[in-house]
Amino acid sequence: MIWKLLVPAGVVLAVVTAACGGAAEVGSGSTADPRVIEVSALDTLAYEPGTIEVGAGETVTFVVTNTGEVDHEFVVGDEEIQAMAEEEMSEGMHGHTESMAALAVEPGETKEATITFDAAGTLQYACHVEGHYRGGMVGTIEIT
């Protein structure tokens, strides 16, 4: 895997949209002092920012705020993880497997997830509330 969630195993978090942030340079976050990146989940089925760059080995705390009026999620993973999450949601399941970094946030909520990105590659963050993923609520994490 190219990411590691730094919360207790099996914990599913809720995600909320937040204002843009992340002023620290790529690669500057450590386990002891993670770089903070703010993400907003929008009712227009988008995230702000839509693309995030991190360094391999970097630890990042995502502060996700739901600025809208409907529920949203922030699920971090590769395309396979996103497909699994979408399938679970379409089958009426509301949880995610333990291998995912996932936040579920209600309108007005803000939640955090801290992740260490172990290797270069590309991941996605997405919302799997019914219709949101298919509607384009997906962002990209470039790990360099």
C-alpha angles and dihedrals in degrees: 000000000000097000138049125199113220098211128092113291114266095021113135113200129201120237130220131185121254139179120277117276145138103127093167118098122263110272095021098110122098132181089256094044111022121195110248119227119183118212128188121208108211131201087230084076093254140107127227111244099032094193129037128188122208134168125246107262092022122134116217132185110210113207104199122192126187103217093175139078099250133063119271139182137213108208116175120202148096124289091275092055090047091051090050092050092048091049092049091051092048089053091054096255114140100191132076130224117267091251092070132085099222136169124184114197133185123215111295095013127124122201136173138221125183117209133178112211106214103186142018117271143091129289133174135224114208147166118237099186104132111292096359099100093045087046090061103263093151133120132188131236113200111200112198 
